[in-house]
Amino acid sequence: MALVLGLSCCLPSLTLTAAAGPPASDAAAAGSLGEGQLLLPPGDVVPDPVEILPGAARPRPGDLLDASARAADGMLLEEFRLDEMPFEASSGDWFWNGGWYAGGESLWMDRSRNNRRTIAEQPYLDFRTGGVRFAKFTTTAQPFNMAPGARVTIGRSLGRDYLDRDRAFEFIYYGGMTYEDVDGWNAPFGGDNVIVPIAPFAPGFAGATQYATWFNSDFNSWEWDYKLRRRLGRDQLVMSPGGNWSRHAERGWLPALIIGPRLANVNEDFRLRTSQAGVSPATFSGTYTVNAANWLLGLNLGGELISQNEFFYWGLRGRAAPALSFVSTHQTAVGVSSVTTPPGIPSGTTNFTADATRTAPGFIGDLTLMAGWNITPNFALQVGYDFLWVAGIATATRQFNLDQRDVRPLDAGGQTFYNGLSFGFNGSW
């Protein structure tokens, strides 16, 4: 006969087989026992105490004792089957292994179009246009499109501190965005009454009938940061119905502190070319070029706050860097006008070069809203939306000095704002 025991630790049922009958010597000893006592042969399972009523037959060692598995007693695998077990996601093996880590992101950023300047305009004439006013030609007559960029992170874990926080040192490159704008404008009624606000009396520019502009701007940033981040709590131990134990990461918020030096570079170039339709460039033409270079050196102060779950995360990261801005500009203008019509066009030549440098206060700040999914151990895909602000720089369109009103023209009060999408990966090894 079989003895079945239901165990509360979710193990399969155990079956023990008892002998058909005791040896004669044991049976004799059993007959000498009192009421309520039972002697089993060696190797058999001792059952719970059994109450023997007066006059009732004693249970013999070979009788079947059956114990049914109930909910209070335990869970049998056959009765409570699971179709799929959860993945193991240990914080030490699933998120990172405490060594090197890296990330790469593709950026698609738009650039602000601030400080719009008018290059040329022609006042409307009622008898020619019927009162219709023609649009002005400005420095940013057409909007910029989104420009691609990149953000690359390489870091090294430095272990834990005395408060059990993760320490790391990382290098981040952020930039590669280059913006270009090419535009042109033809005066509706020739050179009559064309006003050039940036140089109303410059030969080769005032009185032109064709205007063309080219603009270029780029951004690059390098930073070296020390990062101090809270660790997740203790992993959870989860037992499967098969009796195996696995570790699963605890969910929680992970604040971090970021500090370190940051270097950024913003370069802008602007070029204006003018001409008259049907007139040789040797008779009438003009070229005006502005180059502005900005280097900003500051101290990053920032942090991040991540909601870490077992297989995904979301949060934000922000950094602010008060900086010194080292600014330099270079301008050149060459123009010639030897035409006599229409009346009022200045004749002669324009030829000058101007250079200037300055050190001014600046600022670099960025904010990233992010979400990621851990697809394999130590590897995650991430998407985000980014904001970047650079202030205290010389933008090209703020430096116009074609009329030579300033001896050393330099305006370091410009700023540029970027925003756009990012997507990429991060992992560790």
DRENKERO-408015 format. One record per residue (C-alpha): residue in three letters; x, y, z. Coordinates in steps of 0.1 Angstrom, whole numbers, plus 5000, padded with zeros to 4 digits. Example, Ala and Ser with C-alpha at 12.3 -4.5 7.8 and 13.67 -1.06 7.14 Angstrom:
% residues 2
ala512349555078 ser513749895071 
//
This chain:
% residues 429
met500050005000 ala501250364995 leu501550655019 val500950995002 leu501951315020 gly501051675007 leu503951915014 ser503452285018 cys506652385000 cys505152314966 leu507251994960 pro505751694942 ser504051434964 leu506151174981 thr505150804980 leu506450555005 thr505750185003 ala505449985035 ala506149605040 ala503249355037 gly503549255073 pro506049275102 pro508448995112 ala507048745137 ser509348885165 asp508049235159 ala504349115158 ala504848955192 ala506349285205 ala503349475191 gly500949255208 ser502449345242 leu501849725237 gly499049905254 glu496050085240 gly496850375216 gln500450265209 leu501850145176 leu505149995166 leu506250025130 pro509149835114 pro512450015109 gly512450245079 asp508650315079 val507250665084 val505950735119 pro502450875115 asp500851135136 pro499451005169 val496150815163 glu493450805190 ile492350445196 leu488750405209 pro487950125234 gly487049815215 ala488349945182 ala490849745161 arg494349865162 pro495849985129 arg498449745116 pro501849865103 gly500849765067 asp497649965067 leu497250265043 leu497450615058 asp496350875032 ala496851255036 ser495151475009 ala496951794997 arg494752095004 ala495352464999 ala496352505035 asp498752215032 gly500652335001 met500452344963 leu501152054941 leu502652124907 glu500051894890 glu497152094906 phe498552454900 arg500452444867 leu502152764854 asp502452804816 glu505453044818 met507953154844 pro509253514846 phe512653614833 glu515453654858 ala516354024861 ser519054064888 ser520154424893 gly523754304891 asp523454114859 trp520554274841 phe521154644843 trp524954674844 asn527854474857 gly529854744875 gly532554774848 trp532654994817 tyr529555134801 ala528755324769 gly525855484751 gly525255624716 glu522355844705 ser521255994672 leu519956354676 trp517656544654 met517556904666 asp515957224655 arg517657564660 ser516057884671 arg515858174645 asn516458474667 asn517658824659 arg516158854625 arg517759144605 thr516459314574 ile518959304545 ala516959494519 glu513459624512 gln511759834485 pro508960064497 tyr505660014478 leu504660264453 asp500960314449 phe500960394412 arg502960074405 thr501559814430 gly498159944437 gly499059974474 val500459624478 arg503459614501 phe506259374491 ala507959154517 lys511359244532 phe514459034526 thr515758924560 thr518658724573 thr516458424580 ala513858444553 gln513558064552 pro513357844583 phe516057594592 asn515357224590 met516256974617 ala519856884616 pro521356554627 gly523756524656 ala525056274681 arg525656214717 val528255954728 thr528855844764 ile531755634777 gly532055564814 arg533955364840 ser532555244873 leu534555344904 gly532755114928 arg530655204958 asp531255474984 tyr530755435022 leu526955505018 asp526655214992 arg526155454962 asp527555384928 arg530455604916 ala531455654880 phe533555884858 glu532255944823 phe533056134791 ile530256274769 tyr530456424734 tyr527356614725 gly526956794691 gly527656754655 met524656974645 thr525357194615 tyr522757434602 glu522857594568 asp520457844551 val520757974515 asp518358234502 gly518058514477 trp515858804467 asn515259014436 ala514059374439 pro510559394422 phe511259724404 gly514959734398 gly517259934420 asp514860224424 asn514160304461 val515859984474 ile516760044510 val519659844526 pro519259914564 ile522659754573 ala524459984548 pro522360254533 phe525460434517 ala527860144511 pro528960134474 gly528259794459 phe525459714483 ala522960004482 gly521060004450 ala521559644441 thr518759444424 gln519859094435 tyr520758984470 ala521958634481 thr522758514516 trp524458204530 phe524458114567 asn526157834586 ser526057744623 asp527457444643 phe527657324678 asn529957084697 ser530357004733 trp532756784754 glu532356714791 trp534056504818 asp531756424847 tyr531856254881 lys528556074887 leu527255964921 arg524055754919 arg521855574944 arg521655194941 leu518554984939 gly517554794971 arg518054434976 asp516954194949 gln513853994954 leu514153614956 val511353444937 met510753074939 ser509352884910 pro507052584913 gly509952364903 gly511752464935 asn514252694918 trp515153034932 ser515753344909 arg516753704917 his514553994904 ala515554354907 glu513554584930 arg511754874914 gly512655224927 trp513755574920 leu517455634913 pro518555994918 ala522056094907 leu524456384911 ile526656504881 ile529556744884 gly532556814861 pro534057054835 arg532457124802 leu533757274770 ala531557394741 asn532157544707 val529757744686 asn530857874652 glu528758094629 asp529358234594 phe527358474573 arg527958594537 leu526058844516 arg526558894479 thr524959174458 ser524759254421 gln522659434395 ala520859244367 gly522659274334 val525659464349 ser529159314351 pro530459234387 ala533459454379 thr531059744376 phe528659674404 ser528959404431 gly529559354468 thr530559074492 tyr530259094530 thr531458814553 val531058774591 asn532758494610 ala532058444648 ala533858184669 asn532858104705 trp534557884731 leu532757834764 leu534457674795 gly532257604825 leu531557364854 asn528657124850 leu526257094879 gly523356864873 gly521656534880 glu519156284869 leu516156104883 ile515255764869 ser512355534877 gln513955194873 asn511654894867 glu512554544860 phe512554574822 phe512054944815 tyr512955284829 trp511955644824 gly513055984838 leu514956304831 arg518556434832 gly519556794834 arg522856994835 ala523657354839 ala527157504833 pro527957864841 ala530857944819 leu533458184806 ser532858274769 phe535858344748 val534558524717 ser536258644685 thr534858794653 his536258864619 gln534559084592 thr535459174556 ala533659374530 val534459444494 gly532259644471 val532359844439 ser529860074422 ser530660274390 val527160294376 thr525260624373 thr521760494371 pro519460494388 pro520060834405 gly521060824441 ile523060504441 pro526360574459 ser529460524437 gly532960434447 thr534360134466 thr533859954499 asn536859784515 phe537459704551 thr538459434576 ala537659424613 asp538759184640 ala537659174677 thr537958954707 arg536258954741 thr535758744773 ala532258744786 pro529958544809 gly528258254792 phe525957954800 ile525357604787 gly522357404798 asp520557094786 leu517556884796 thr516656534784 leu513356354789 met513955974783 ala512555634784 gly514255294778 trp513654924775 asn516054654786 ile516054404758 thr518954184769 pro521254174800 asn523254494802 phe521754644770 ala518854884766 leu517255094738 gln516355454746 val514255734732 gly514056094744 tyr513356464738 asp516156704743 phe516457074750 leu519757274747 trp520457634755 val523657824749 ala523958194759 gly526658454760 ile527858404725 ala528458614694 thr526058514667 ala526858624632 thr523758834626 arg524359044657 gln527759164644 phe526659354613 asn528959664608 leu528759714571 asp528360084575 gln531460084598 arg529760264626 asp531860074652 val535660054653 arg535859714670 pro532459554665 leu531659264688 asp528359184705 ala528558884729 gly524858894740 gly523558634716 gln521958304725 thr520757994707 phe518157734717 tyr517957384703 asn515357114708 gly514556784691 leu514356404693 ser516956154703 phe517055774701 gly519855524707 phe521155254731 asn523255214762 gly524954904777 ser527754784799 trp530454514799 
//
